[in-house]
Amino acid sequence: MTELLKISLPDGSVREMPEGSTPADVAAAIGPGLAKAAIAARVNGELRDITRPFEGDAELALVTSKDVDEALELARHDYAHVLAEAVQNLFPGTQITFGPATDDGFYYDFAPAEGRGAFTEEDLPKIEEEMRRIIAADTPLEREVWTRQQLIQWFKDHGESFKAEWAAELPEGEELTIYRQGDWLDMCRGPHLASTGKLDPQAFKLTRVSGAYWRGDQKNAMLSRIYGTGWLNKKQLNEHLHRLEEAAKRDHRKLGREMDLFHLQEEAHGSVFWHPQGYKIWRQLEAYMRRKMDGAGYREIKTPQVMDARQWEQSGHWGKYRENMFVIPDEVPNTEDEGELVSKDADWMALKPMNCPAHVLVFKQGITSYRELPIRLGEMGCCHRNEPHGALHGLMRVRQFTQDDAHIFCTEKQVVEEVRAFIELADAVYRDFGFKYAIKLALRPEQRFGSDADWDKAEQELRDAVAEAGMMNEEYGWEELPGEGAFYAPKLEWHLTDAIGRTWQVGTIQGDRVLPERLDASYIGEDGEKHRPVMLHRAIFGSYERFIGILIEHFAGKLPVWLAPTQAVVATIVSDADDYASEALAKLRAAGIRAESDLRNEKINYKVREHSLAKVPHLLVVGKREAEEGTVAVRTLGEKEQRVMSLDEAIAMLRDGATPPDLRD
């Protein structure tokens, strides 16, 4: 007699199914609509193929395309397999390596056949056509369990040396699976959709080709990586392609060149050369943040760039973070022609990758009483991190950066109130820039310092502070992120949403009990005994470089007037207006407006185009008539019509927009 399996569903009901049944069978038993809609299953919490049989009684949740995140992950993984099959169909002798899903699509790394050369973007249309043919064939994706030796032998027999090498390193005794679609197969953990036909043939696009080293090591063979973007339907694809097009227009590197804000070059990998126009933006942000921090009771300090390695060992960063630190010997380099540049006995120092340990050293100077707490120490702290060259990206990922950093030293009882005050400060700042945001709580990682009791307390304090600020709700996108905290503390994260819907993780606050212990920070309590302070690490902009990059892209270069490097340009139509333009410029500057004049012997349309490209908010056009009447013709960036007004009216209008939001009445 066949044993019946008990399959528990999310609504609390239980279905009895015969042995060998699959989640697809359960969906069919419930109804034809669900049978058609179900694309995968969660069995006892594990995402699985819908056609994989149950091993026993189980809890089942069926996945449909309405479960967007899971559905996209499955579809993108399938697109990667279809891409690999298409390439091998079209280009015999090509070897496959790895092909994962990504945040917006998929890629696959290939070793081209000997003598063929790397793939190029000219190959992509032909590959897309073959992928659509494979999808239309609606071939089942079938899971099979193989032994390690079977895998090695199959790949060797079929000339797949890269896969054979990888299979040989897999642990003995582990269940290894392949997925077959017709005659083509790949080693894969899965899960996958039931067949290639479950993909929408109009919902993907191959986007680019690049080089990639086998296993990420530049000593290994160079492979061809083909990227694609994949979605559940054509509408999603079109929306994504529109976002990409819009993002390209807003690229801060492109706009940075056009607006003459900054540049980067190989002589200083990952460090920014700020031009006068770009540094004006920096200075405005810095002045704004100083006013905010001064108003919130922070005391600004400045700490050294280079610190002894022993300090970093004591803090724990040397063991956890050393590969990202620039280290330097603490000795005079050898100047002779022969011999080592640095001796083996040299002591080591490091450029600081963060400011925290130095702030603890400032806190430790002298004896601190509980009456002095909380102490809020802020620093516009320049830091260096040894990021790989390939990971650097304009202002968004650099090696040298400056943070709006601060650390709050407080008692246990003060933690929730201090975090709540910071939450409200961050809210005011982001609102001044027009950002909407979500708050997320990153919880303890597997590898961490500190006791579970301390982590329990620290995580709950952050929850309590968000609740007291009234932001633990859907409006603020509240979410908890297991395993994503720092090695020494949980943290609240602020994820900003920009004008085209992208999110950027920017601000943070972390409740840390580890560093004060490791660096022996203490204060004298009401009982006359020494106590450890809690250390709150916090930033709002994060780094000035990245925040400026985000602002440039969010505003497409059209920064709010108060942030614009040049807020107005007085441009002449004829040389007879030069004297009046100079008078107007002097009055604008006297009113605190960052203004320039353009007296060049060029047509006014040429001047308008040039200053529009530089994203100057206001152009004040003057000719002979304006000079006689004391007026200006104001052209505002993004507006079609110009307005004629008196110079004094124009100055009043510009001065209002040029005032930083925190200084307005």
GUSEPA-380714 format. One record per residue (C-alpha): z, y, x; residue number from 1; chain. Coordinates in steps of 0.2 Angstrom, whole numbers. Each point is the difference from the previous one (the first is absolute). Layout:
BEGIN
       Z       Y       X   rovo   zator
       Z       Y       X    NUM       A
...
//
This chain:
BEGIN
       Z       Y       X   rovo   zator
       0       0       0      1       A
      -5      17       7      2       A
      15      11       4      3       A
       0      17      -8      4       A
       3      16      10      5       A
      10      14      -7      6       A
      -8      17       3      7       A
      10      15      -4      8       A
      -9      16      -5      9       A
       6      18       2     10       A
       4       2     -19     11       A
      13     -14       2     12       A
     -11     -14      -8     13       A
      -3     -17       8     14       A
     -16      -9       0     15       A
      -1     -19       3     16       A
     -15      -5      10     17       A
      -6     -16       7     18       A
       1      -4      19     19       A
     -15       7       9     20       A
      -1      16     -11     21       A
      -4      17       7     22       A
       4      18      -5     23       A
     -18       0      -7     24       A
       5     -14     -12     25       A
      15       9      -6     26       A
     -10      16      -3     27       A
     -13     -10     -10     28       A
      14      -8     -10     29       A
       7      17      -5     30       A
     -17       6      -5     31       A
     -19       3       4     32       A
       3      19       3     33       A
      13      -3      14     34       A
     -10     -14       7     35       A
     -14      12       3     36       A
      11      14       6     37       A
      12     -10      12     38       A
      -6       1      18     39       A
      15      -6      10     40       A
      18      -6      -2     41       A
      17       3       6     42       A
       9     -17       1     43       A
      18       2       4     44       A
      -3      17       7     45       A
     -15      -5      11     46       A
     -17       6      -3     47       A
     -12     -14      -2     48       A
     -17      -6      -5     49       A
      -2      -2     -18     50       A
      -8     -17       2     51       A
      14      -7      12     52       A
      10     -14      -8     53       A
      19       2      -3     54       A
      11     -11      11     55       A
      14      -1     -13     56       A
       9      10     -13     57       A
      -3      19       3     58       A
       1      18      -5     59       A
     -17       7      -4     60       A
      -7      18      -1     61       A
     -18       1      -3     62       A
      -9      14       9     63       A
     -15      10      -8     64       A
     -10      15       6     65       A
      13      11      -9     66       A
      11      -5      15     67       A
     -10      12      10     68       A
       8      -2      17     69       A
       0     -19       0     70       A
     -18      -1      -7     71       A
      -6      12      13     72       A
       8     -10      14     73       A
      -8     -16      -6     74       A
     -18       8      -3     75       A
       0       8      17     76       A
       5     -16       9     77       A
     -14      -9     -10     78       A
     -13      14       5     79       A
       5      -3      18     80       A
      -4     -19      -1     81       A
     -17       4      -9     82       A
      -4      13      14     83       A
       3     -14      13     84       A
     -11     -12      -9     85       A
     -14      13      -3     86       A
       0       4      19     87       A
      -1     -18       5     88       A
     -13      -4     -12     89       A
     -11      15       6     90       A
       4      -1      19     91       A
       2     -19       5     92       A
      11      -2      15     93       A
      12      14      -4     94       A
      18      -6       2     95       A
      14       6     -12     96       A
      17       5       5     97       A
      12      10     -12     98       A
      -3       9     -16     99       A
      15       8     -10    100       A
       1      11     -15    101       A
       5      18       4    102       A
       7      15     -10    103       A
     -17       4      -8    104       A
     -11     -15       4    105       A
      -3     -13      14    106       A
      -8      -4      17    107       A
      -5     -14      10    108       A
      -2      -3      19    109       A
     -15      -9       6    110       A
      -6      -6      17    111       A
     -19       2      -1    112       A
     -11     -14       5    113       A
      -4       0      19    114       A
     -14      12       4    115       A
       0       9     -17    116       A
      11      15       4    117       A
      13       9     -11    118       A
      -3       2     -18    119       A
      -5      18      -6    120       A
       1      10     -16    121       A
     -19      -4      -2    122       A
       5     -18      -3    123       A
      12       5     -15    124       A
     -12       1     -14    125       A
      -7     -17       3    126       A
      17      -7       1    127       A
       5       8     -16    128       A
     -15      -8      -9    129       A
       5     -17       6    130       A
      18       3      -5    131       A
      -6       4     -18    132       A
     -10     -16       0    133       A
      15     -11       5    134       A
      11       9     -14    135       A
     -14      -4     -13    136       A
       0     -18       5    137       A
      18      -1      -7    138       A
       5     -13      13    139       A
      18      -7      -2    140       A
      13       5      14    141       A
       9     -16       3    142       A
      16      -3      10    143       A
       2     -15      11    144       A
      14      -5      12    145       A
      -5      -5      17    146       A
       9      -6      15    147       A
       0      10      16    148       A
     -11     -12       9    149       A
     -13       0     -14    150       A
      -1      19       1    151       A
      -2       0      19    152       A
     -13     -14      -1    153       A
     -10       8     -14    154       A
      -1      17       8    155       A
      -5      -8      17    156       A
     -13     -10      -8    157       A
      -8      15      -9    158       A
       0      11      16    159       A
      15      11      -6    160       A
       9       2      16    161       A
      11      15      -5    162       A
       6      -9     -16    163       A
       3     -16      10    164       A
      10       9      13    165       A
      11       8     -14    166       A
       2     -17      -9    167       A
       6      -8      16    168       A
      15      12       1    169       A
       6      -3     -18    170       A
      17      -9      -1    171       A
       0     -19      -2    172       A
       6      -6     -17    173       A
      -5      16      -9    174       A
     -10      -2     -16    175       A
     -17       8       4    176       A
     -13       4     -12    177       A
     -18       4      -1    178       A
     -10       8     -15    179       A
     -17      -7      -3    180       A
     -14       9     -10    181       A
     -14     -12      -1    182       A
      -5      -6      18    183       A
       9      15       8    184       A
      18       0       4    185       A
      13      10      10    186       A
      18      -3       5    187       A
      11      10     -12    188       A
      17       0      -8    189       A
      -7       7     -16    190       A
       2       3     -14    191       A
     -17       3      -7    192       A
      -9       3     -17    193       A
      -7     -16      -8    194       A
     -18       4       5    195       A
     -11      12       8    196       A
      -7       5     -17    197       A
      17       8      -5    198       A
      -5      15      12    199       A
     -10      14      -7    200       A
     -16       1      11    201       A
      -1      19      -3    202       A
      18       4       5    203       A
      -1      -2      19    204       A
      -9      10      14    205       A
      -1      -4      18    206       A
       5      16       9    207       A
      -1      -1      19    208       A
      -1     -10      16    209       A
      11       1      15    210       A
       6     -10      15    211       A
      16     -10       1    212       A
       7     -11      13    213       A
       4     -18      -3    214       A
      19       0      -5    215       A
       1      18       4    216       A
       0      -2      19    217       A
     -13      10      10    218       A
       0     -14      13    219       A
      -8     -11     -14    220       A
     -18      -1      -7    221       A
      -6      15     -10    222       A
      -4      -4     -18    223       A
      -9       9     -14    224       A
      11       6     -14    225       A
      -9       3     -17    226       A
      10      10     -12    227       A
      -2       1     -19    228       A
       9       7     -15    229       A
       3     -11     -15    230       A
       6       3     -18    231       A
       2      -8     -16    232       A
     -15       9      -9    233       A
     -13      13       4    234       A
       9      14      -7    235       A
      15      -2      12    236       A
     -13      -1      14    237       A
      -9      16      -5    238       A
      17       9      -1    239       A
       5      -6      17    240       A
     -17       5       8    241       A
       2      17      -8    242       A
      18       1       8    243       A
      -8      -4      17    244       A
     -13      13      -2    245       A
      13      13      -5    246       A
      11      -6      14    247       A
     -14       2      13    248       A
      -3      18      -6    249       A
      19       3       2    250       A
       2      -8      17    251       A
      12      10      10    252       A
      -9      -3      16    253       A
     -16       7      -7    254       A
       8      15      -8    255       A
      11       3      15    256       A
     -17       2      10    257       A
      -8      11     -13    258       A
      16      11      -2    259       A
       3       0      19    260       A
      18      -6      -2    261       A
       2     -13      14    262       A
      -8     -13      10    263       A
       4     -17       9    264       A
      -8      -6      16    265       A
       2     -15      12    266       A
      10      10      13    267       A
      15      -1     -11    268       A
      -2     -15     -12    269       A
       9       2     -16    270       A
       6      18       4    271       A
      -7      15     -10    272       A
      -7      16       8    273       A
       4      13     -13    274       A
     -11      15      -1    275       A
       6      17      -5    276       A
      -5      -2     -19    277       A
       8     -18      -1    278       A
      16       6       8    279       A
       2      14     -12    280       A
       1     -14     -14    281       A
      13      -9      11    282       A
      10      16       2    283       A
       0       4     -18    284       A
       6     -18      -4    285       A
      14       1      14    286       A
       6      17      -7    287       A
       0      -7     -18    288       A
      10     -15       5    289       A
      12      10      11    290       A
       4      10     -15    291       A
       3     -15     -11    292       A
      11      -8      13    293       A
      10      15       4    294       A
       3       2     -19    295       A
       6     -18      -1    296       A
      13       2      14    297       A
      -9      -8      14    298       A
       3       6      18    299       A
     -15      -1      11    300       A
       1      -8      18    301       A
     -12      -5      14    302       A
       2     -16      10    303       A
      -9      -7      16    304       A
     -16      -8       0    305       A
       4     -13      13    306       A
      16     -11      -1    307       A
       7     -14      11    308       A
      -5     -18      -5    309       A
      18      -5      -1    310       A
       2      12     -14    311       A
     -14      -8     -10    312       A
       7     -17       5    313       A
      17       5      -8    314       A
      -8       7     -16    315       A
     -10     -16      -2    316       A
     -18       8       1    317       A
      -3      -7      17    318       A
       0     -18      -6    319       A
      -8       4     -17    320       A
     -12      14       4    321       A
      -4      -1      19    322       A
     -19      -4      -3    323       A
      -2      16      -9    324       A
       9      11      14    325       A
      -7       9      14    326       A
      11      -5      15    327       A
       1       9      17    328       A
       8      -4      16    329       A
      16      10       5    330       A
      -6       3      18    331       A
     -12      10      10    332       A
     -16     -10       1    333       A
      -6      -6      17    334       A
     -12      12       8    335       A
      -6     -11      14    336       A
     -17      -8       1    337       A
       8     -17       0    338       A
      13      -8     -10    339       A
       5       0     -18    340       A
      -1      16     -10    341       A
      17      -5      -8    342       A
      13     -12       8    343       A
       6     -15      -9    344       A
      18       7       1    345       A
      -5      16     -10    346       A
      11       4     -15    347       A
      -9       4     -16    348       A
      -1      14     -12    349       A
     -10       3     -16    350       A
      -8      14     -10    351       A
      10       0     -16    352       A
     -10      -9     -15    353       A
      14       7     -12    354       A
      14      13       0    355       A
      14     -10      -7    356       A
       9      -6      16    357       A
       0      18       7    358       A
       7       7     -16    359       A
      15     -12       1    360       A
       3       6      18    361       A
       1      18      -7    362       A
      12      -6     -13    363       A
      11      -8      13    364       A
       3      16      10    365       A
      18       5      -3    366       A
      12      -7     -14    367       A
      -6       1     -18    368       A
      12       1     -14    369       A
      -4      -7     -18    370       A
       2      18      -5    371       A
     -16       4       9    372       A
     -10     -13      -9    373       A
     -14      -1      -6    374       A
      -9       6      16    375       A
     -18       3      -3    376       A
     -10       1      17    377       A
     -19       4      -2    378       A
     -13       0      14    379       A
     -19       4       0    380       A
       0     -15      12    381       A
     -15      -4      10    382       A
      -2     -19       3    383       A
     -12     -12       8    384       A
      -5     -18      -5    385       A
     -11     -11       9    386       A
     -13      -4     -14    387       A
     -15     -11       5    388       A
     -16      10       3    389       A
      -9      -9     -14    390       A
      14       5     -13    391       A
      -1      18       3    392       A
      -8      10     -14    393       A
      -1      19       1    394       A
      16       9      -6    395       A
       5     -15     -10    396       A
       5     -12      14    397       A
       4       8      17    398       A
      10      -3      16    399       A
       8      17       1    400       A
       8       7     -16    401       A
      13      12      -6    402       A
      12      -4     -14    403       A
      10      11     -12    404       A
      14     -12       5    405       A
      18       1      -4    406       A
      16     -11       0    407       A
      15       2     -12    408       A
      16      -6       7    409       A
      13      -3     -15    410       A
      14     -10      -6    411       A
      -2     -16     -11    412       A
       5      11     -16    413       A
     -13      13       4    414       A
     -16     -11       1    415       A
      -5       0     -18    416       A
       2      19      -2    417       A
     -10       3      17    418       A
     -14     -11      -5    419       A
      -1       7     -17    420       A
      -1      18       7    421       A
     -14      -6      12    422       A
      -9      -7     -15    423       A
       0      16      -9    424       A
      -5      10      16    425       A
     -15     -12       2    426       A
      -5       2     -18    427       A
       0      19       2    428       A
     -11      -1      15    429       A
     -13     -12      -7    430       A
      -1      10     -16    431       A
      -3      16      11    432       A
     -16      -9       6    433       A
      -5      -7     -17    434       A
       3     -18       4    435       A
       5     -13     -12    436       A
      10     -15       8    437       A
       8     -17      -2    438       A
      17      -4       7    439       A
       2     -18       7    440       A
      15      -9       8    441       A
      -4     -11      15    442       A
      12     -14       2    443       A
       7     -10      14    444       A
     -12      -9      12    445       A
       3     -17       6    446       A
       3       6      18    447       A
      13      13      -1    448       A
      16       7       8    449       A
      16       1     -10    450       A
      10     -11     -12    451       A
      -6      -5     -18    452       A
      15      10      -7    453       A
      -6      16       9    454       A
     -18      -3      -7    455       A
       7      -3     -17    456       A
       9      16       0    457       A
     -14      11       8    458       A
     -13      -7     -12    459       A
      12       4     -15    460       A
       4      18       6    461       A
     -19       4       0    462       A
      -2      -7     -18    463       A
      15      10      -6    464       A
      -7      16       8    465       A
     -17      -2      -9    466       A
       9      -4     -16    467       A
      11      16       1    468       A
     -16      10       4    469       A
      -7      -7     -16    470       A
     -15      -8       9    471       A
       2     -18      -2    472       A
     -13      -2     -13    473       A
     -19      -2      -4    474       A
      -4      19       2    475       A
       5      -1      18    476       A
      -8     -17       3    477       A
      17      -8       5    478       A
      -3     -17       9    479       A
      10     -11      12    480       A
      -9      -7      15    481       A
       8     -16       7    482       A
       0      -2      19    483       A
      -8      17       4    484       A
      15       9       6    485       A
       3       5      18    486       A
       9     -12      12    487       A
      16      10      -1    488       A
       0       7     -18    489       A
      -8       0     -17    490       A
     -10      16      -5    491       A
      -7      10     -14    492       A
     -18       4       1    493       A
     -10      13      -8    494       A
     -18      -5      -4    495       A
     -11      16      -4    496       A
     -15      -1     -10    497       A
     -15      11       5    498       A
     -14       8     -10    499       A
     -11     -15       1    500       A
      14     -13      -5    501       A
       4      -6      18    502       A
      18      -3       4    503       A
       9       6      16    504       A
      17      -6       6    505       A
       8      16       7    506       A
      18       4      -2    507       A
      15     -12       3    508       A
      19      -1       0    509       A
       9     -15       8    510       A
      19      -4      -1    511       A
       5      -6      17    512       A
      16      -8       5    513       A
      -7      -9      15    514       A
      -4      14      12    515       A
      16       9      -1    516       A
       9     -17       5    517       A
     -12      -4      14    518       A
       1      18       7    519       A
      19       1      -3    520       A
      -1      16     -11    521       A
      17       4      -9    522       A
       9      13      -9    523       A
      19       3      -3    524       A
       5      -4     -17    525       A
      14       7     -11    526       A
      11     -14       6    527       A
      -2       6      18    528       A
     -10     -16       5    529       A
     -18      -2       6    530       A
     -13      -5     -13    531       A
     -19      -3       1    532       A
     -11      13      -9    533       A
     -14      -6     -11    534       A
     -17       7       8    535       A
     -13       5     -13    536       A
     -18       1       9    537       A
     -11      11     -11    538       A
     -17       9       1    539       A
     -11       9     -14    540       A
     -17       4       9    541       A
       2     -16      11    542       A
     -10       7      14    543       A
      -9      17       0    544       A
     -16      -7       6    545       A
      -2     -13     -13    546       A
       7      12     -14    547       A
     -13      13       5    548       A
     -14     -14       0    549       A
       6      -5     -18    550       A
       0      18      -6    551       A
     -18       3       7    552       A
      -6     -15      -9    553       A
      10       3     -16    554       A
      -6      18      -2    555       A
     -18      -4       8    556       A
       4      14      12    557       A
       3      13     -13    558       A
      18       2       4    559       A
      12      11     -10    560       A
      -2      18       5    561       A
      17       0       8    562       A
      -5     -14      12    563       A
     -18       5       3    564       A
      -2       5      19    565       A
     -10      16      -5    566       A
       4       6     -18    567       A
     -14      13      -1    568       A
     -15       6       9    569       A
      -7      18      -2    570       A
     -19      -2       1    571       A
     -12      15       1    572       A
     -17       1      -8    573       A
      -6      14      10    574       A
       6       8      16    575       A
       4      16      -9    576       A
      15      -9      -7    577       A
       8      -5      17    578       A
      13      14       0    579       A
       5      -4     -17    580       A
       1     -19       3    581       A
      11       4      15    582       A
      12      11     -10    583       A
       1     -14     -14    584       A
       4     -13      14    585       A
      14      11       6    586       A
       8       2     -17    587       A
      -2     -19      -3    588       A
       9      -4      16    589       A
      13      13      -4    590       A
       4      -9     -16    591       A
       3     -17       9    592       A
     -17      -8      -4    593       A
      -9     -10      13    594       A
     -17       9       0    595       A
     -15       2      11    596       A
     -16      11      -1    597       A
     -18      -5       2    598       A
     -10      15       5    599       A
     -15     -10       7    600       A
     -18       5      -3    601       A
      -3     -15     -11    602       A
      -5      -1     -18    603       A
      14      -1     -12    604       A
      -5     -17      -7    605       A
       1      -7      17    606       A
      17       6       2    607       A
       6      -6     -17    608       A
      -7     -18       5    609       A
       9       0      17    610       A
      17       6      -7    611       A
      -2     -12     -15    612       A
      -2     -15      12    613       A
      15       6      10    614       A
       9       0     -17    615       A
       6      18       1    616       A
       9       3     -18    617       A
      -6      18      -2    618       A
     -15       9       6    619       A
       1      19      -2    620       A
     -18       7       0    621       A
      -3      18       4    622       A
     -15      11       0    623       A
      -4      19       0    624       A
       5       1     -19    625       A
      17      -9       3    626       A
       3      11      15    627       A
      -3      16     -11    628       A
      11      -6     -15    629       A
      14      -9      10    630       A
      -4     -17      -8    631       A
      -4     -18       5    632       A
     -10     -14      -8    633       A
      11     -15       1    634       A
      -8     -17       1    635       A
      13     -14      -2    636       A
      -4     -17       7    637       A
      -6     -12     -14    638       A
      -4      14     -13    639       A
     -17       5      -4    640       A
       3      18      -6    641       A
       6      14      12    642       A
      12      13      -6    643       A
       0      19       5    644       A
      17       8       1    645       A
       9      13      10    646       A
       5      -4      17    647       A
      19       2      -5    648       A
      -3     -12     -15    649       A
      -8     -13      12    650       A
      14       1      12    651       A
      13      -2     -14    652       A
     -10     -15      -6    653       A
      -1      -8      17    654       A
      18       4       5    655       A
       6     -10     -15    656       A
     -10     -16       4    657       A
       4       2      19    658       A
      19      -1      -4    659       A
       7     -17       4    660       A
       6      -9     -16    661       A
      19       0       6    662       A
      -1      19       2    663       A
      -7       5     -17    664       A
      10       8     -13    665       A
//
